[in-house]
Amino acid sequence: MKNIVITGSTRGIGFSMATEFLRAGCNVTLSGRGKALAEATQRELLPFEGKYIYVPCNVQEKANLQKLWDVSLAQWGGIDIWINNAGQNTPHLFSWETGETDTENIIKTNLIGMIYGSQIAATGMLKQGQGAIYSMEGLGSNNMIQRKTILYGTTKHALTYFMKGMAQELEGTDVIAGRLSPGMVLTDFITKTPNGQQSQVMVNEKFRKTFNILADKPTTVAKILIPRILSNTSNDAQIAWLTKRKAAWRFITAGFRKDRLI
């Protein structure tokens, strides 16, 4: 039985991962910006009462992340896996059209928050003698450039570099660092803008066609990722769902697929 902490885990892929960890018998700390879990979320987690806690956390604030570690440590007695999942996007605009607030928020959440979380987890895990730190890759991690999404891609490109570097720095210890690559996942992150409106990419027919070929539901991805995370002992591992080979096969067989996500 392992103890897990996941930032940004009240919905989407973060929540699906938390649920799969709970199904696997783990103890899980969920976190998000809200003061408490939504009632609907609490109802979904009823079968796991006593196996999870919720800790409010704004990853832009290092003190919040330290509290997330401290409360989780006090609750579970140790933390085996820490996942930096909290992420943010910007409106679908050219980089020079993106406002100052949106620009700062995406960097503070996706990059600075991920670094803070990794620093705190590494410090605590080295002290306790073991652990694993993972961060969530995304568009940009593989050098792909998509116009009007380059601020997001910049943060993910930097995330990959940082996690590879941290893995090298942790070499020779009993703490490992790695990356999770879920591919394209159907979440509000894709379908909505930061202010809750429909994303402009959703009305782009070319994007919709590609998305329906490559994307999966969060629950589908989580069921594949969690067993691999739990069994991984390798430093600098990339645990990927949508590999190049799998993507190529999906394009080849696209004409036979009947399920459409959007």
C-alpha positions as CSV (number, residue, x, y, z in Angstrom):
1,M,0.0,0.0,0.0
2,K,1.5,3.3,-1.1
3,N,0.7,6.9,0.0
4,I,0.1,9.3,-2.9
5,V,-0.1,13.1,-3.3
6,I,-1.5,14.6,-6.4
7,T,-1.7,18.4,-7.1
8,G,-4.7,19.6,-9.2
9,S,-6.7,16.4,-8.5
10,T,-10.3,17.5,-8.1
11,R,-11.3,16.9,-11.7
12,G,-10.0,15.7,-15.1
13,I,-7.0,13.4,-15.4
14,G,-5.9,14.3,-11.8
15,F,-9.1,13.1,-10.3
16,S,-9.2,9.9,-12.5
17,M,-5.7,9.1,-11.3
18,A,-6.6,9.7,-7.7
19,T,-9.6,7.3,-8.1
20,E,-7.5,4.6,-9.7
21,F,-4.9,4.8,-7.0
22,L,-7.6,4.4,-4.4
23,R,-9.0,1.4,-6.3
24,A,-5.5,-0.1,-6.1
25,G,-5.6,0.2,-2.3
26,C,-3.4,3.3,-1.9
27,N,-3.9,6.2,0.4
28,V,-4.4,9.5,-1.5
29,T,-4.2,13.2,-0.8
30,L,-6.3,15.1,-3.3
31,S,-5.7,18.9,-3.7
32,G,-7.1,21.9,-5.5
33,R,-7.8,25.6,-5.1
34,G,-11.2,25.1,-3.5
35,K,-11.7,25.2,0.3
36,A,-13.4,21.8,0.1
37,L,-14.3,19.0,-2.4
38,A,-17.5,19.6,-4.3
39,E,-20.4,17.5,-3.0
40,A,-20.6,15.5,-6.3
41,T,-16.9,14.7,-5.9
42,Q,-17.4,13.6,-2.3
43,R,-20.2,11.3,-3.4
44,E,-18.0,9.6,-6.0
45,L,-15.4,9.0,-3.3
46,L,-17.8,7.5,-0.7
47,P,-16.5,3.9,-1.4
48,F,-13.0,5.1,-0.3
49,E,-13.9,7.0,2.9
50,G,-10.9,6.9,5.3
51,K,-8.5,6.3,2.4
52,Y,-8.2,9.9,1.2
53,I,-7.9,13.4,2.5
54,Y,-8.3,16.8,0.7
55,V,-5.9,19.6,1.2
56,P,-6.5,23.1,-0.4
57,C,-3.5,24.1,-2.3
58,N,-2.6,26.9,-4.7
59,V,0.6,25.6,-6.3
60,Q,1.7,29.2,-7.1
61,E,2.5,29.6,-3.4
62,K,5.4,27.5,-2.1
63,A,4.0,27.7,1.5
64,N,0.8,26.0,0.2
65,L,2.8,23.1,-1.3
66,Q,4.8,22.8,1.9
67,K,1.5,22.5,3.8
68,L,0.3,19.9,1.3
69,W,3.4,17.8,2.1
70,D,3.3,18.4,5.9
71,V,-0.4,17.5,6.2
72,S,-0.1,14.4,4.0
73,L,3.0,13.3,5.9
74,A,1.2,13.7,9.2
75,Q,-1.8,11.8,7.9
76,W,-0.1,8.9,6.2
77,G,3.3,8.7,8.0
78,G,5.2,8.8,4.7
79,I,4.8,9.8,1.1
80,D,5.7,7.3,-1.6
81,I,4.6,9.1,-4.8
82,W,4.2,12.9,-5.4
83,I,2.6,13.9,-8.7
84,N,2.8,17.5,-10.1
85,N,-0.5,17.5,-12.1
86,A,-1.8,21.0,-11.5
87,G,-1.9,22.8,-14.8
88,Q,-3.3,25.9,-16.5
89,N,-3.8,27.1,-20.1
90,T,-4.3,30.5,-21.6
91,P,-7.0,31.8,-24.0
92,H,-6.5,30.6,-27.6
93,L,-4.6,33.7,-28.7
94,F,-1.2,34.6,-30.3
95,S,1.5,35.0,-27.7
96,W,1.6,38.8,-28.1
97,E,-2.2,39.0,-27.7
98,T,-2.1,37.2,-24.3
99,G,-2.6,39.4,-21.3
100,E,-0.2,39.9,-18.5
101,T,-2.3,38.0,-15.9
102,D,-2.8,35.0,-18.2
103,T,0.9,35.0,-19.1
104,E,2.0,35.1,-15.4
105,N,-0.5,32.5,-14.3
106,I,0.5,29.9,-16.8
107,I,4.1,30.3,-15.9
108,K,3.5,30.3,-12.1
109,T,1.2,27.3,-12.2
110,N,2.8,25.0,-14.9
111,L,6.4,25.8,-14.2
112,I,7.1,27.5,-10.9
113,G,4.5,25.4,-9.1
114,M,5.9,22.3,-10.6
115,I,9.4,23.3,-9.5
116,Y,8.3,24.2,-6.0
117,G,6.4,20.9,-5.7
118,S,9.4,18.9,-6.9
119,Q,11.8,20.8,-4.5
120,I,9.6,20.1,-1.5
121,A,9.0,16.4,-2.4
122,A,12.7,15.8,-3.1
123,T,13.7,17.4,0.2
124,G,11.1,15.3,2.2
125,M,11.8,12.1,0.3
126,L,15.5,12.3,0.7
127,K,14.9,12.8,4.5
128,Q,12.5,9.8,4.7
129,G,14.8,7.7,2.5
130,Q,12.8,6.9,-0.5
131,G,10.1,8.1,-2.9
132,A,9.1,9.0,-6.5
133,I,8.3,12.4,-8.1
134,Y,6.5,12.7,-11.3
135,S,5.4,15.7,-13.4
136,M,2.8,15.8,-16.2
137,E,4.1,16.4,-19.7
138,G,2.0,18.0,-22.4
139,L,2.0,19.7,-25.8
140,G,5.5,21.2,-26.1
141,S,7.3,18.5,-24.2
142,N,8.1,16.8,-27.5
143,N,9.1,20.1,-29.2
144,M,5.8,20.2,-31.1
145,I,4.7,23.8,-31.8
146,Q,1.0,24.7,-32.1
147,R,0.2,28.3,-32.9
148,K,-1.8,30.1,-30.2
149,T,-0.7,27.5,-27.6
150,I,3.0,28.3,-27.4
151,L,2.9,29.7,-23.9
152,Y,1.5,26.4,-22.6
153,G,4.1,24.5,-24.8
154,T,6.9,26.6,-23.4
155,T,6.1,25.6,-19.8
156,K,5.8,21.9,-20.8
157,H,9.1,22.0,-22.7
158,A,10.8,23.5,-19.7
159,L,9.1,20.9,-17.4
160,T,10.6,18.0,-19.4
161,Y,14.1,19.6,-19.2
162,F,13.7,20.2,-15.4
163,M,12.5,16.7,-14.6
164,K,15.3,15.1,-16.7
165,G,17.8,17.3,-14.8
166,M,16.3,16.4,-11.4
167,A,16.5,12.7,-12.3
168,Q,20.3,13.2,-12.9
169,E,20.7,15.1,-9.6
170,L,18.9,12.3,-7.7
171,E,21.0,9.6,-9.3
172,G,22.6,7.4,-6.6
173,T,19.8,8.1,-4.1
174,D,16.7,6.1,-3.3
175,V,14.5,8.9,-4.7
176,I,13.5,8.8,-8.4
177,A,12.1,11.4,-10.8
178,G,10.1,10.8,-13.9
179,R,7.5,12.1,-16.3
180,L,3.9,11.1,-17.1
181,S,2.7,11.6,-20.7
182,P,-1.0,11.0,-21.0
183,G,-1.4,12.1,-24.6
184,M,-4.7,13.9,-25.6
185,V,-7.3,13.6,-22.9
186,L,-10.9,14.8,-23.0
187,T,-11.1,17.3,-20.1
188,D,-12.3,20.9,-19.5
189,F,-8.6,21.8,-20.1
190,I,-9.2,21.2,-23.8
191,T,-12.9,22.1,-24.2
192,K,-13.0,25.3,-22.1
193,T,-11.0,28.5,-21.8
194,P,-9.6,29.6,-18.4
195,N,-12.8,31.7,-17.8
196,G,-15.1,28.7,-18.5
197,Q,-16.2,29.6,-22.0
198,Q,-16.0,27.1,-25.0
199,S,-12.5,26.9,-26.3
200,Q,-12.0,28.2,-29.8
201,V,-10.2,25.0,-30.8
202,M,-13.4,23.1,-30.3
203,V,-14.9,24.8,-33.4
204,N,-11.9,24.0,-35.5
205,E,-12.9,21.0,-37.6
206,K,-9.4,19.9,-38.3
207,F,-8.6,19.8,-34.6
208,R,-11.8,18.0,-33.8
209,K,-11.0,15.3,-36.4
210,T,-7.5,14.8,-35.0
211,F,-8.8,14.9,-31.4
212,N,-11.4,12.2,-32.1
213,I,-8.6,9.9,-33.5
214,L,-6.0,10.4,-30.8
215,A,-7.9,11.4,-27.6
216,D,-9.2,9.3,-24.7
217,K,-11.3,9.8,-21.7
218,P,-9.4,10.5,-18.4
219,T,-10.6,7.2,-16.9
220,T,-9.2,5.2,-19.8
221,V,-5.8,6.9,-19.5
222,A,-5.7,6.6,-15.7
223,K,-6.4,2.8,-15.8
224,I,-3.3,2.4,-17.9
225,L,-0.9,4.8,-16.2
226,I,-1.5,3.9,-12.5
227,P,-0.3,0.3,-12.6
228,R,2.8,1.4,-14.4
229,I,3.5,4.2,-11.9
230,L,3.1,1.8,-9.0
231,S,5.4,-0.8,-10.5
232,N,8.1,1.6,-11.8
233,T,11.4,1.6,-10.0
234,S,13.5,3.3,-12.8
235,N,14.8,6.8,-12.4
236,D,14.2,9.2,-15.3
237,A,11.3,7.1,-16.6
238,Q,8.7,8.5,-19.1
239,I,5.5,6.6,-18.5
240,A,3.5,7.3,-21.7
241,W,0.1,6.3,-22.9
242,L,-0.1,7.6,-26.4
243,T,3.2,6.4,-28.0
244,K,4.2,7.3,-31.6
245,R,3.4,3.7,-32.6
246,K,0.0,3.8,-31.0
247,A,-0.8,7.2,-32.6
248,A,0.2,5.9,-36.0
249,W,-2.0,2.9,-35.6
250,R,-5.0,5.1,-34.7
251,F,-4.6,7.2,-37.8
252,I,-4.4,4.0,-39.9
253,T,-7.6,2.6,-38.4
254,A,-9.4,5.9,-38.0
255,G,-12.0,5.0,-40.6
256,F,-13.2,2.0,-38.5
257,R,-13.6,3.9,-35.3
258,K,-17.2,4.8,-34.5
259,D,-16.8,6.4,-31.1
260,R,-16.5,10.2,-31.2
261,L,-15.5,12.2,-28.1
262,I,-16.4,15.6,-29.4
